[in-house]
């Protein structure tokens, strides 16, 4: 095989290797971004749950305060 063919094959191998390394870096960065976005979504859902409408929570609060109310009325 002539020398220019070997040089061409070497150049192609170097280019493919360089592209593979950069593709791997992109994959690693995207995995990190995916994990971070997942953590943000969980945080946003927790905030949304803790700040839900008061009307949804009032029956539960009233049920928890029923013993206190009955004791206060007895005093």
N, CA, C, O and CB atoms as a CASP TS submission, in Angstrom:
PFRMAT TS
TARGET T0000
AUTHOR 0000-0000-0000
METHOD Language model
MODEL 1
PARENT N/A
ATOM      1  N   UNK     1       0.853  -1.163   0.000  1.00  0.00           N
ATOM      2  CA  UNK     1       0.000   0.000   0.000  1.00  0.00           C
ATOM      3  C   UNK     1       0.909   1.239   0.000  1.00  0.00           C
ATOM      4  O   UNK     1       1.874   1.299   0.762  1.00  0.00           O
ATOM      5  CB  UNK     1      -0.976  -0.009   1.232  1.00  0.00           C
ATOM      6  N   UNK     2       0.603   2.216  -0.846  1.00  0.00           N
ATOM      7  CA  UNK     2       1.453   3.403  -0.923  1.00  0.00           C
ATOM      8  C   UNK     2       1.338   4.269   0.339  1.00  0.00           C
ATOM      9  O   UNK     2       0.380   4.168   1.105  1.00  0.00           O
ATOM     10  CB  UNK     2       1.087   4.229  -2.157  1.00  0.00           C
ATOM     11  N   UNK     3       2.321   5.097   0.516  1.00  0.00           N
ATOM     12  CA  UNK     3       2.407   5.953   1.700  1.00  0.00           C
ATOM     13  C   UNK     3       1.212   6.902   1.831  1.00  0.00           C
ATOM     14  O   UNK     3       0.711   7.075   2.942  1.00  0.00           O
ATOM     15  CB  UNK     3       3.691   6.758   1.659  1.00  0.00           C
ATOM     16  N   UNK     4       0.732   7.527   0.742  1.00  0.00           N
ATOM     17  CA  UNK     4      -0.420   8.425   0.919  1.00  0.00           C
ATOM     18  C   UNK     4      -1.660   7.703   1.459  1.00  0.00           C
ATOM     19  O   UNK     4      -2.463   8.307   2.170  1.00  0.00           O
ATOM     20  CB  UNK     4      -0.761   9.092  -0.406  1.00  0.00           C
ATOM     21  N   UNK     5      -1.819   6.435   1.132  1.00  0.00           N
ATOM     22  CA  UNK     5      -2.960   5.681   1.646  1.00  0.00           C
ATOM     23  C   UNK     5      -2.837   5.485   3.156  1.00  0.00           C
ATOM     24  O   UNK     5      -3.821   5.601   3.886  1.00  0.00           O
ATOM     25  CB  UNK     5      -3.070   4.317   0.937  1.00  0.00           C
ATOM     26  N   UNK     6      -1.611   5.184   3.620  1.00  0.00           N
ATOM     27  CA  UNK     6      -1.393   5.027   5.058  1.00  0.00           C
ATOM     28  C   UNK     6      -1.619   6.350   5.791  1.00  0.00           C
ATOM     29  O   UNK     6      -2.185   6.369   6.884  1.00  0.00           O
ATOM     30  CB  UNK     6       0.030   4.505   5.332  1.00  0.00           C
ATOM     31  N   UNK     7      -1.193   7.414   5.208  1.00  0.00           N
ATOM     32  CA  UNK     7      -1.388   8.736   5.826  1.00  0.00           C
ATOM     33  C   UNK     7      -2.881   9.053   5.898  1.00  0.00           C
ATOM     34  O   UNK     7      -3.362   9.583   6.899  1.00  0.00           O
ATOM     35  CB  UNK     7      -0.632   9.845   5.025  1.00  0.00           C
ATOM     36  N   UNK     8      -3.601   8.728   4.840  1.00  0.00           N
ATOM     37  CA  UNK     8      -5.047   8.970   4.831  1.00  0.00           C
ATOM     38  C   UNK     8      -5.736   8.126   5.895  1.00  0.00           C
ATOM     39  O   UNK     8      -6.588   8.630   6.626  1.00  0.00           O
ATOM     40  CB  UNK     8      -5.641   8.663   3.442  1.00  0.00           C
ATOM     41  N   UNK     9      -5.378   6.846   5.991  1.00  0.00           N
ATOM     42  CA  UNK     9      -5.972   5.978   7.006  1.00  0.00           C
ATOM     43  C   UNK     9      -5.645   6.467   8.418  1.00  0.00           C
ATOM     44  O   UNK     9      -6.504   6.428   9.300  1.00  0.00           O
ATOM     45  CB  UNK     9      -5.482   4.539   6.823  1.00  0.00           C
ATOM     46  N   UNK    10      -4.437   6.916   8.632  1.00  0.00           N
ATOM     47  CA  UNK    10      -4.045   7.446   9.939  1.00  0.00           C
ATOM     48  C   UNK    10      -4.836   8.712  10.261  1.00  0.00           C
ATOM     49  O   UNK    10      -5.293   8.888  11.390  1.00  0.00           O
ATOM     50  CB  UNK    10      -2.529   7.738   9.974  1.00  0.00           C
ATOM     51  N   UNK    11      -4.998   9.591   9.276  1.00  0.00           N
ATOM     52  CA  UNK    11      -5.763  10.820   9.493  1.00  0.00           C
ATOM     53  C   UNK    11      -7.217  10.504   9.823  1.00  0.00           C
ATOM     54  O   UNK    11      -7.804  11.115  10.716  1.00  0.00           O
ATOM     55  CB  UNK    11      -5.687  11.727   8.256  1.00  0.00           C
ATOM     56  N   UNK    12      -7.796   9.546   9.096  1.00  0.00           N
ATOM     57  CA  UNK    12      -9.186   9.151   9.366  1.00  0.00           C
ATOM     58  C   UNK    12      -9.303   8.547  10.759  1.00  0.00           C
ATOM     59  O   UNK    12     -10.252   8.849  11.483  1.00  0.00           O
ATOM     60  CB  UNK    12      -9.687   8.143   8.302  1.00  0.00           C
ATOM     61  N   UNK    13      -8.354   7.698  11.147  1.00  0.00           N
ATOM     62  CA  UNK    13      -8.380   7.087  12.474  1.00  0.00           C
ATOM     63  C   UNK    13      -8.275   8.156  13.562  1.00  0.00           C
ATOM     64  O   UNK    13      -8.975   8.080  14.571  1.00  0.00           O
ATOM     65  CB  UNK    13      -7.237   6.065  12.619  1.00  0.00           C
ATOM     66  N   UNK    14      -7.415   9.140  13.367  1.00  0.00           N
ATOM     67  CA  UNK    14      -7.284  10.217  14.350  1.00  0.00           C
ATOM     68  C   UNK    14      -8.567  11.045  14.448  1.00  0.00           C
ATOM     69  O   UNK    14      -8.989  11.417  15.543  1.00  0.00           O
ATOM     70  CB  UNK    14      -6.104  11.123  13.989  1.00  0.00           C
ATOM     71  N   UNK    15      -9.172  11.328  13.317  1.00  0.00           N
ATOM     72  CA  UNK    15     -10.413  12.108  13.319  1.00  0.00           C
ATOM     73  C   UNK    15     -11.531  11.322  14.011  1.00  0.00           C
ATOM     74  O   UNK    15     -12.272  11.880  14.820  1.00  0.00           O
ATOM     75  CB  UNK    15     -10.829  12.478  11.870  1.00  0.00           C
ATOM     76  N   UNK    16     -11.651  10.047  13.697  1.00  0.00           N
ATOM     77  CA  UNK    16     -12.695   9.215  14.325  1.00  0.00           C
ATOM     78  C   UNK    16     -12.443   9.102  15.827  1.00  0.00           C
ATOM     79  O   UNK    16     -13.386   9.174  16.615  1.00  0.00           O
ATOM     80  CB  UNK    16     -12.736   7.798  13.678  1.00  0.00           C
ATOM     81  N   UNK    17     -11.205   8.928  16.227  1.00  0.00           N
ATOM     82  CA  UNK    17     -10.875   8.864  17.654  1.00  0.00           C
ATOM     83  C   UNK    17     -11.207  10.165  18.372  1.00  0.00           C
ATOM     84  O   UNK    17     -11.762  10.150  19.471  1.00  0.00           O
ATOM     85  CB  UNK    17      -9.400   8.537  17.838  1.00  0.00           C
ATOM     86  N   UNK    18     -10.867  11.282  17.753  1.00  0.00           N
ATOM     87  CA  UNK    18     -11.167  12.597  18.333  1.00  0.00           C
ATOM     88  C   UNK    18     -12.679  12.785  18.479  1.00  0.00           C
ATOM     89  O   UNK    18     -13.154  13.261  19.510  1.00  0.00           O
ATOM     90  CB  UNK    18     -10.569  13.727  17.459  1.00  0.00           C
ATOM     91  N   UNK    19     -13.426  12.409  17.445  1.00  0.00           N
ATOM     92  CA  UNK    19     -14.884  12.537  17.501  1.00  0.00           C
ATOM     93  C   UNK    19     -15.481  11.606  18.565  1.00  0.00           C
ATOM     94  O   UNK    19     -16.442  11.981  19.237  1.00  0.00           O
ATOM     95  CB  UNK    19     -15.499  12.229  16.122  1.00  0.00           C
ATOM     96  N   UNK    20     -14.934  10.420  18.721  1.00  0.00           N
ATOM     97  CA  UNK    20     -15.439   9.487  19.730  1.00  0.00           C
ATOM     98  C   UNK    20     -15.211  10.024  21.136  1.00  0.00           C
ATOM     99  O   UNK    20     -16.085   9.912  21.996  1.00  0.00           O
ATOM    100  CB  UNK    20     -14.768   8.119  19.576  1.00  0.00           C
ATOM    101  N   UNK    21     -14.046  10.603  21.371  1.00  0.00           N
ATOM    102  CA  UNK    21     -13.754  11.180  22.685  1.00  0.00           C
ATOM    103  C   UNK    21     -14.695  12.338  22.983  1.00  0.00           C
ATOM    104  O   UNK    21     -15.218  12.439  24.093  1.00  0.00           O
ATOM    105  CB  UNK    21     -12.292  11.654  22.757  1.00  0.00           C
ATOM    106  N   UNK    22     -14.915  13.199  22.021  1.00  0.00           N
ATOM    107  CA  UNK    22     -15.813  14.327  22.240  1.00  0.00           C
ATOM    108  C   UNK    22     -17.262  13.874  22.406  1.00  0.00           C
ATOM    109  O   UNK    22     -18.002  14.462  23.196  1.00  0.00           O
ATOM    110  CB  UNK    22     -15.706  15.311  21.084  1.00  0.00           C
ATOM    111  N   UNK    23     -17.674  12.850  21.684  1.00  0.00           N
ATOM    112  CA  UNK    23     -19.016  12.312  21.850  1.00  0.00           C
ATOM    113  C   UNK    23     -19.188  11.741  23.250  1.00  0.00           C
ATOM    114  O   UNK    23     -20.242  11.917  23.862  1.00  0.00           O
ATOM    115  CB  UNK    23     -19.301  11.237  20.796  1.00  0.00           C
ATOM    116  N   UNK    24     -18.178  11.067  23.761  1.00  0.00           N
ATOM    117  CA  UNK    24     -18.226  10.538  25.119  1.00  0.00           C
ATOM    118  C   UNK    24     -18.361  11.675  26.132  1.00  0.00           C
ATOM    119  O   UNK    24     -19.126  11.564  27.090  1.00  0.00           O
ATOM    120  CB  UNK    24     -16.970   9.700  25.415  1.00  0.00           C
ATOM    121  N   UNK    25     -17.625  12.759  25.927  1.00  0.00           N
ATOM    122  CA  UNK    25     -17.736  13.918  26.824  1.00  0.00           C
ATOM    123  C   UNK    25     -19.146  14.497  26.812  1.00  0.00           C
ATOM    124  O   UNK    25     -19.675  14.866  27.861  1.00  0.00           O
ATOM    125  CB  UNK    25     -16.727  15.001  26.427  1.00  0.00           C
ATOM    126  N   UNK    26     -19.750  14.577  25.646  1.00  0.00           N
ATOM    127  CA  UNK    26     -21.125  15.083  25.537  1.00  0.00           C
ATOM    128  C   UNK    26     -22.083  14.153  26.278  1.00  0.00           C
ATOM    129  O   UNK    26     -22.991  14.622  26.965  1.00  0.00           O
ATOM    130  CB  UNK    26     -21.547  15.220  24.048  1.00  0.00           C
ATOM    131  N   UNK    27     -21.892  12.851  26.145  1.00  0.00           N
ATOM    132  CA  UNK    27     -22.754  11.883  26.834  1.00  0.00           C
ATOM    133  C   UNK    27     -22.639  12.055  28.340  1.00  0.00           C
ATOM    134  O   UNK    27     -23.652  12.054  29.038  1.00  0.00           O
ATOM    135  CB  UNK    27     -22.387  10.438  26.433  1.00  0.00           C
ATOM    136  N   UNK    28     -21.437  12.201  28.847  1.00  0.00           N
ATOM    137  CA  UNK    28     -21.239  12.390  30.289  1.00  0.00           C
ATOM    138  C   UNK    28     -21.897  13.682  30.755  1.00  0.00           C
ATOM    139  O   UNK    28     -22.549  13.698  31.798  1.00  0.00           O
ATOM    140  CB  UNK    28     -19.736  12.405  30.636  1.00  0.00           C
ATOM    141  N   UNK    29     -21.738  14.756  30.006  1.00  0.00           N
ATOM    142  CA  UNK    29     -22.364  16.028  30.381  1.00  0.00           C
ATOM    143  C   UNK    29     -23.882  15.919  30.364  1.00  0.00           C
ATOM    144  O   UNK    29     -24.549  16.458  31.247  1.00  0.00           O
ATOM    145  CB  UNK    29     -21.910  17.147  29.439  1.00  0.00           C
ATOM    146  N   UNK    30     -24.435  15.235  29.377  1.00  0.00           N
ATOM    147  CA  UNK    30     -25.893  15.078  29.305  1.00  0.00           C
ATOM    148  C   UNK    30     -26.427  14.226  30.455  1.00  0.00           C
ATOM    149  O   UNK    30     -27.521  14.485  30.955  1.00  0.00           O
ATOM    150  CB  UNK    30     -26.291  14.450  27.969  1.00  0.00           C
ATOM    151  N   UNK    31     -25.677  13.223  30.876  1.00  0.00           N
ATOM    152  CA  UNK    31     -26.090  12.431  32.037  1.00  0.00           C
ATOM    153  C   UNK    31     -26.121  13.303  33.287  1.00  0.00           C
ATOM    154  O   UNK    31     -27.036  13.190  34.103  1.00  0.00           O
ATOM    155  CB  UNK    31     -25.141  11.230  32.246  1.00  0.00           C
ATOM    156  N   UNK    32     -25.127  14.169  33.438  1.00  0.00           N
ATOM    157  CA  UNK    32     -25.092  15.072  34.585  1.00  0.00           C
ATOM    158  C   UNK    32     -26.267  16.047  34.532  1.00  0.00           C
ATOM    159  O   UNK    32     -26.903  16.303  35.554  1.00  0.00           O
ATOM    160  CB  UNK    32     -23.759  15.842  34.626  1.00  0.00           C
ATOM    161  N   UNK    33     -26.553  16.583  33.367  1.00  0.00           N
ATOM    162  CA  UNK    33     -27.672  17.513  33.201  1.00  0.00           C
ATOM    163  C   UNK    33     -28.989  16.800  33.508  1.00  0.00           C
ATOM    164  O   UNK    33     -29.870  17.380  34.143  1.00  0.00           O
ATOM    165  CB  UNK    33     -27.693  18.098  31.762  1.00  0.00           C
ATOM    166  N   UNK    34     -29.132  15.561  33.068  1.00  0.00           N
ATOM    167  CA  UNK    34     -30.348  14.799  33.333  1.00  0.00           C
ATOM    168  C   UNK    34     -30.547  14.600  34.828  1.00  0.00           C
ATOM    169  O   UNK    34     -31.659  14.757  35.332  1.00  0.00           O
ATOM    170  CB  UNK    34     -30.298  13.446  32.621  1.00  0.00           C
ATOM    171  N   UNK    35     -29.481  14.255  35.540  1.00  0.00           N
ATOM    172  CA  UNK    35     -29.577  14.066  36.982  1.00  0.00           C
ATOM    173  C   UNK    35     -29.946  15.375  37.671  1.00  0.00           C
ATOM    174  O   UNK    35     -30.785  15.390  38.571  1.00  0.00           O
ATOM    175  CB  UNK    35     -28.255  13.522  37.543  1.00  0.00           C
ATOM    176  N   UNK    36     -29.321  16.474  37.250  1.00  0.00           N
ATOM    177  CA  UNK    36     -29.612  17.770  37.856  1.00  0.00           C
ATOM    178  C   UNK    36     -31.058  18.185  37.604  1.00  0.00           C
ATOM    179  O   UNK    36     -31.730  18.675  38.512  1.00  0.00           O
ATOM    180  CB  UNK    36     -28.659  18.836  37.315  1.00  0.00           C
ATOM    181  N   UNK    37     -31.536  17.993  36.391  1.00  0.00           N
ATOM    182  CA  UNK    37     -32.930  18.330  36.095  1.00  0.00           C
ATOM    183  C   UNK    37     -33.892  17.464  36.897  1.00  0.00           C
ATOM    184  O   UNK    37     -34.937  17.944  37.336  1.00  0.00           O
ATOM    185  CB  UNK    37     -33.209  18.172  34.601  1.00  0.00           C
ATOM    186  N   UNK    38     -33.555  16.212  37.089  1.00  0.00           N
ATOM    187  CA  UNK    38     -34.382  15.344  37.928  1.00  0.00           C
ATOM    188  C   UNK    38     -34.460  15.853  39.354  1.00  0.00           C
ATOM    189  O   UNK    38     -35.531  15.848  39.959  1.00  0.00           O
ATOM    190  CB  UNK    38     -33.840  13.926  37.919  1.00  0.00           C
ATOM    191  N   UNK    39     -33.327  16.296  39.898  1.00  0.00           N
ATOM    192  CA  UNK    39     -33.313  16.843  41.254  1.00  0.00           C
ATOM    193  C   UNK    39     -34.134  18.126  41.334  1.00  0.00           C
ATOM    194  O   UNK    39     -34.836  18.354  42.320  1.00  0.00           O
ATOM    195  CB  UNK    39     -31.872  17.109  41.710  1.00  0.00           C
ATOM    196  N   UNK    40     -34.051  18.953  40.319  1.00  0.00           N
ATOM    197  CA  UNK    40     -34.831  20.195  40.295  1.00  0.00           C
ATOM    198  C   UNK    40     -36.322  19.885  40.232  1.00  0.00           C
ATOM    199  O   UNK    40     -37.120  20.524  40.919  1.00  0.00           O
ATOM    200  CB  UNK    40     -34.418  21.077  39.095  1.00  0.00           C
ATOM    201  N   UNK    41     -36.701  18.912  39.415  1.00  0.00           N
ATOM    202  CA  UNK    41     -38.117  18.545  39.301  1.00  0.00           C
ATOM    203  C   UNK    41     -38.644  18.025  40.640  1.00  0.00           C
ATOM    204  O   UNK    41     -39.760  18.360  41.038  1.00  0.00           O
ATOM    205  CB  UNK    41     -38.315  17.479  38.195  1.00  0.00           C
ATOM    206  N   UNK    42     -37.859  17.221  41.327  1.00  0.00           N
ATOM    207  CA  UNK    42     -38.286  16.716  42.637  1.00  0.00           C
ATOM    208  C   UNK    42     -38.450  17.883  43.605  1.00  0.00           C
ATOM    209  O   UNK    42     -39.414  17.913  44.370  1.00  0.00           O
ATOM    210  CB  UNK    42     -37.266  15.683  43.196  1.00  0.00           C
ATOM    211  N   UNK    43     -37.536  18.836  43.586  1.00  0.00           N
ATOM    212  CA  UNK    43     -37.640  19.996  44.465  1.00  0.00           C
ATOM    213  C   UNK    43     -38.858  20.841  44.164  1.00  0.00           C
ATOM    214  O   UNK    43     -39.538  21.306  45.079  1.00  0.00           O
ATOM    215  CB  UNK    43     -36.403  20.839  44.355  1.00  0.00           C
ATOM    216  N   UNK    44     -39.135  21.041  42.905  1.00  0.00           N
ATOM    217  CA  UNK    44     -40.303  21.839  42.516  1.00  0.00           C
ATOM    218  C   UNK    44     -41.583  21.133  42.936  1.00  0.00           C
ATOM    219  O   UNK    44     -42.521  21.778  43.405  1.00  0.00           O
ATOM    220  CB  UNK    44     -40.309  22.098  40.993  1.00  0.00           C
ATOM    221  N   UNK    45     -41.632  19.818  42.773  1.00  0.00           N
ATOM    222  CA  UNK    45     -42.830  19.078  43.195  1.00  0.00           C
ATOM    223  C   UNK    45     -43.005  19.137  44.709  1.00  0.00           C
ATOM    224  O   UNK    45     -44.132  19.219  45.198  1.00  0.00           O
ATOM    225  CB  UNK    45     -42.747  17.611  42.734  1.00  0.00           C
ATOM    226  N   UNK    46     -41.905  19.097  45.452  1.00  0.00           N
ATOM    227  CA  UNK    46     -42.002  19.203  46.910  1.00  0.00           C
ATOM    228  C   UNK    46     -42.529  20.573  47.311  1.00  0.00           C
ATOM    229  O   UNK    46     -43.363  20.681  48.210  1.00  0.00           O
ATOM    230  CB  UNK    46     -40.633  18.947  47.566  1.00  0.00           C
ATOM    231  N   UNK    47     -42.048  21.611  46.652  1.00  0.00           N
ATOM    232  CA  UNK    47     -42.533  22.959  46.942  1.00  0.00           C
ATOM    233  C   UNK    47     -44.013  23.069  46.582  1.00  0.00           C
ATOM    234  O   UNK    47     -44.789  23.651  47.340  1.00  0.00           O
ATOM    235  CB  UNK    47     -41.709  24.017  46.170  1.00  0.00           C
ATOM    236  N   UNK    48     -44.406  22.525  45.451  1.00  0.00           N
ATOM    237  CA  UNK    48     -45.811  22.578  45.043  1.00  0.00           C
ATOM    238  C   UNK    48     -46.686  21.823  46.034  1.00  0.00           C
ATOM    239  O   UNK    48     -47.800  22.256  46.330  1.00  0.00           O
ATOM    240  CB  UNK    48     -45.987  21.997  43.629  1.00  0.00           C
ATOM    241  N   UNK    49     -46.198  20.704  46.548  1.00  0.00           N
ATOM    242  CA  UNK    49     -46.984  19.949  47.520  1.00  0.00           C
ATOM    243  C   UNK    49     -47.136  20.726  48.823  1.00  0.00           C
ATOM    244  O   UNK    49     -48.213  20.741  49.419  1.00  0.00           O
ATOM    245  CB  UNK    49     -46.337  18.590  47.790  1.00  0.00           C
ATOM    246  N   UNK    50     -46.061  21.368  49.263  1.00  0.00           N
ATOM    247  CA  UNK    50     -46.099  22.089  50.527  1.00  0.00           C
ATOM    248  C   UNK    50     -46.864  23.397  50.437  1.00  0.00           C
ATOM    249  O   UNK    50     -47.256  23.947  51.466  1.00  0.00           O
ATOM    250  CB  UNK    50     -44.705  22.358  51.002  1.00  0.00           C
ATOM    251  N   UNK    51     -47.085  23.902  49.250  1.00  0.00           N
ATOM    252  CA  UNK    51     -47.812  25.158  49.086  1.00  0.00           C
ATOM    253  C   UNK    51     -49.149  24.934  48.393  1.00  0.00           C
ATOM    254  O   UNK    51     -49.671  25.844  47.749  1.00  0.00           O
ATOM    255  CB  UNK    51     -46.973  26.160  48.294  1.00  0.00           C
ATOM    256  N   UNK    52     -49.710  23.733  48.517  1.00  0.00           N
ATOM    257  CA  UNK    52     -50.997  23.456  47.883  1.00  0.00           C
ATOM    258  C   UNK    52     -52.090  24.294  48.546  1.00  0.00           C
ATOM    259  O   UNK    52     -51.845  24.953  49.556  1.00  0.00           O
ATOM    260  CB  UNK    52     -51.340  21.944  47.969  1.00  0.00           C
ATOM    261  N   UNK    53     -53.268  24.265  47.987  1.00  0.00           N
ATOM    262  CA  UNK    53     -54.370  25.081  48.477  1.00  0.00           C
ATOM    263  C   UNK    53     -54.690  24.756  49.929  1.00  0.00           C
ATOM    264  O   UNK    53     -54.625  23.601  50.350  1.00  0.00           O
ATOM    265  CB  UNK    53     -55.605  24.880  47.609  1.00  0.00           C
ATOM    266  N   UNK    54     -55.030  25.774  50.674  1.00  0.00           N
ATOM    267  CA  UNK    54     -55.350  25.596  52.085  1.00  0.00           C
ATOM    268  C   UNK    54     -56.621  24.769  52.242  1.00  0.00           C
ATOM    269  O   UNK    54     -56.734  24.000  53.197  1.00  0.00           O
ATOM    270  CB  UNK    54     -55.509  26.958  52.778  1.00  0.00           C
ATOM    271  N   UNK    55     -57.566  24.907  51.339  1.00  0.00           N
ATOM    272  CA  UNK    55     -58.826  24.178  51.455  1.00  0.00           C
ATOM    273  C   UNK    55     -58.628  22.668  51.431  1.00  0.00           C
ATOM    274  O   UNK    55     -59.461  21.935  51.963  1.00  0.00           O
ATOM    275  CB  UNK    55     -59.761  24.586  50.342  1.00  0.00           C
ATOM    276  N   UNK    56     -57.557  22.193  50.832  1.00  0.00           N
ATOM    277  CA  UNK    56     -57.266  20.762  50.824  1.00  0.00           C
ATOM    278  C   UNK    56     -56.732  20.296  52.173  1.00  0.00           C
ATOM    279  O   UNK    56     -56.862  19.120  52.513  1.00  0.00           O
ATOM    280  CB  UNK    56     -56.260  20.433  49.724  1.00  0.00           C
ATOM    281  N   UNK    57     -56.142  21.189  52.939  1.00  0.00           N
ATOM    282  CA  UNK    57     -55.459  20.825  54.173  1.00  0.00           C
ATOM    283  C   UNK    57     -56.342  21.040  55.398  1.00  0.00           C
ATOM    284  O   UNK    57     -56.136  20.392  56.424  1.00  0.00           O
ATOM    285  CB  UNK    57     -54.178  21.626  54.312  1.00  0.00           C
ATOM    286  N   UNK    58     -57.321  21.937  55.309  1.00  0.00           N
ATOM    287  CA  UNK    58     -58.131  22.308  56.468  1.00  0.00           C
ATOM    288  C   UNK    58     -58.814  21.107  57.117  1.00  0.00           C
ATOM    289  O   UNK    58     -58.780  21.015  58.344  1.00  0.00           O
ATOM    290  CB  UNK    58     -59.172  23.323  56.063  1.00  0.00           C
ATOM    291  N   UNK    59     -59.431  20.184  56.387  1.00  0.00           N
ATOM    292  CA  UNK    59     -60.054  19.040  57.074  1.00  0.00           C
ATOM    293  C   UNK    59     -59.059  18.227  57.898  1.00  0.00           C
ATOM    294  O   UNK    59     -59.387  17.772  58.994  1.00  0.00           O
ATOM    295  CB  UNK    59     -60.722  18.131  56.059  1.00  0.00           C
ATOM    296  N   UNK    60     -57.871  18.047  57.390  1.00  0.00           N
ATOM    297  CA  UNK    60     -56.851  17.303  58.126  1.00  0.00           C
ATOM    298  C   UNK    60     -56.436  18.064  59.386  1.00  0.00           C
ATOM    299  O   UNK    60     -56.258  17.460  60.444  1.00  0.00           O
ATOM    300  CB  UNK    60     -55.623  17.041  57.229  1.00  0.00           C
ATOM    301  N   UNK    61     -56.282  19.378  59.278  1.00  0.00           N
ATOM    302  CA  UNK    61     -55.896  20.193  60.437  1.00  0.00           C
ATOM    303  C   UNK    61     -57.008  20.154  61.476  1.00  0.00           C
ATOM    304  O   UNK    61     -56.733  20.004  62.667  1.00  0.00           O
ATOM    305  CB  UNK    61     -55.596  21.662  60.013  1.00  0.00           C
ATOM    306  N   UNK    62     -58.261  20.288  61.043  1.00  0.00           N
ATOM    307  CA  UNK    62     -59.387  20.235  61.974  1.00  0.00           C
ATOM    308  C   UNK    62     -59.451  18.894  62.686  1.00  0.00           C
ATOM    309  O   UNK    62     -59.736  18.836  63.882  1.00  0.00           O
ATOM    310  CB  UNK    62     -60.699  20.496  61.239  1.00  0.00           C
ATOM    311  N   UNK    63     -59.186  17.818  61.958  1.00  0.00           N
ATOM    312  CA  UNK    63     -59.205  16.493  62.584  1.00  0.00           C
ATOM    313  C   UNK    63     -58.108  16.369  63.625  1.00  0.00           C
ATOM    314  O   UNK    63     -58.315  15.757  64.673  1.00  0.00           O
ATOM    315  CB  UNK    63     -59.051  15.396  61.527  1.00  0.00           C
ATOM    316  N   UNK    64     -56.955  16.937  63.354  1.00  0.00           N
ATOM    317  CA  UNK    64     -55.847  16.876  64.311  1.00  0.00           C
ATOM    318  C   UNK    64     -56.102  17.760  65.521  1.00  0.00           C
ATOM    319  O   UNK    64     -55.611  17.463  66.610  1.00  0.00           O
ATOM    320  CB  UNK    64     -54.544  17.287  63.638  1.00  0.00           C
ATOM    321  N   UNK    65     -56.858  18.838  65.356  1.00  0.00           N
ATOM    322  CA  UNK    65     -57.109  19.768  66.455  1.00  0.00           C
ATOM    323  C   UNK    65     -58.383  19.443  67.236  1.00  0.00           C
ATOM    324  O   UNK    65     -58.677  20.120  68.221  1.00  0.00           O
ATOM    325  CB  UNK    65     -57.194  21.174  65.920  1.00  0.00           C
ATOM    326  N   UNK    66     -59.138  18.439  66.831  1.00  0.00           N
ATOM    327  CA  UNK    66     -60.381  18.095  67.526  1.00  0.00           C
ATOM    328  C   UNK    66     -60.143  17.773  68.998  1.00  0.00           C
ATOM    329  O   UNK    66     -60.913  18.252  69.830  1.00  0.00           O
ATOM    330  CB  UNK    66     -61.051  16.910  66.844  1.00  0.00           C
ATOM    331  N   UNK    67     -59.132  16.997  69.376  1.00  0.00           N
ATOM    332  CA  UNK    67     -58.911  16.746  70.806  1.00  0.00           C
ATOM    333  C   UNK    67     -58.567  18.028  71.573  1.00  0.00           C
ATOM    334  O   UNK    67     -58.989  18.197  72.717  1.00  0.00           O
ATOM    335  CB  UNK    67     -57.791  15.722  70.989  1.00  0.00           C
ATOM    336  N   UNK    68     -57.819  18.910  70.961  1.00  0.00           N
ATOM    337  CA  UNK    68     -57.452  20.161  71.620  1.00  0.00           C
ATOM    338  C   UNK    68     -58.701  21.013  71.812  1.00  0.00           C
ATOM    339  O   UNK    68     -58.878  21.623  72.866  1.00  0.00           O
ATOM    340  CB  UNK    68     -56.381  20.931  70.799  1.00  0.00           C
ATOM    341  N   UNK    69     -59.563  21.061  70.809  1.00  0.00           N
ATOM    342  CA  UNK    69     -60.790  21.846  70.910  1.00  0.00           C
ATOM    343  C   UNK    69     -61.689  21.304  72.037  1.00  0.00           C
ATOM    344  O   UNK    69     -62.216  22.076  72.837  1.00  0.00           O
ATOM    345  CB  UNK    69     -61.548  21.833  69.559  1.00  0.00           C
ATOM    346  N   UNK    70     -61.858  19.990  72.093  1.00  0.00           N
ATOM    347  CA  UNK    70     -62.731  19.427  73.124  1.00  0.00           C
ATOM    348  C   UNK    70     -62.142  19.665  74.513  1.00  0.00           C
ATOM    349  O   UNK    70     -62.894  19.910  75.456  1.00  0.00           O
ATOM    350  CB  UNK    70     -62.947  17.917  72.885  1.00  0.00           C
ATOM    351  N   UNK    71     -60.826  19.600  74.664  1.00  0.00           N
ATOM    352  CA  UNK    71     -60.210  19.877  75.961  1.00  0.00           C
ATOM    353  C   UNK    71     -60.331  21.339  76.330  1.00  0.00           C
ATOM    354  O   UNK    71     -60.525  21.665  77.501  1.00  0.00           O
ATOM    355  CB  UNK    71     -58.749  19.469  75.954  1.00  0.00           C
ATOM    356  N   UNK    72     -60.218  22.242  75.339  1.00  0.00           N
ATOM    357  CA  UNK    72     -60.349  23.670  75.605  1.00  0.00           C
ATOM    358  C   UNK    72     -61.770  24.019  75.994  1.00  0.00           C
ATOM    359  O   UNK    72     -61.980  24.893  76.835  1.00  0.00           O
ATOM    360  CB  UNK    72     -59.925  24.482  74.390  1.00  0.00           C
ATOM    361  N   UNK    73     -62.757  23.354  75.398  1.00  0.00           N
ATOM    362  CA  UNK    73     -64.151  23.611  75.767  1.00  0.00           C
ATOM    363  C   UNK    73     -64.448  23.115  77.164  1.00  0.00           C
ATOM    364  O   UNK    73     -65.328  23.662  77.830  1.00  0.00           O
ATOM    365  CB  UNK    73     -65.098  22.955  74.774  1.00  0.00           C
ATOM    366  N   UNK    74     -63.746  22.099  77.630  1.00  0.00           N
ATOM    367  CA  UNK    74     -63.955  21.567  78.963  1.00  0.00           C
ATOM    368  C   UNK    74     -63.368  22.448  80.041  1.00  0.00           C
ATOM    369  O   UNK    74     -63.725  22.307  81.210  1.00  0.00           O
ATOM    370  CB  UNK    74     -63.372  20.202  79.064  1.00  0.00           C
ATOM    371  N   UNK    75     -62.491  23.339  79.683  1.00  0.00           N
ATOM    372  CA  UNK    75     -61.842  24.211  80.678  1.00  0.00           C
ATOM    373  C   UNK    75     -62.686  25.362  80.906  1.00  0.00           C
ATOM    374  O   UNK    75     -62.341  26.232  81.706  1.00  0.00           O
ATOM    375  CB  UNK    75     -60.465  24.659  80.256  1.00  0.00           C
TER
END
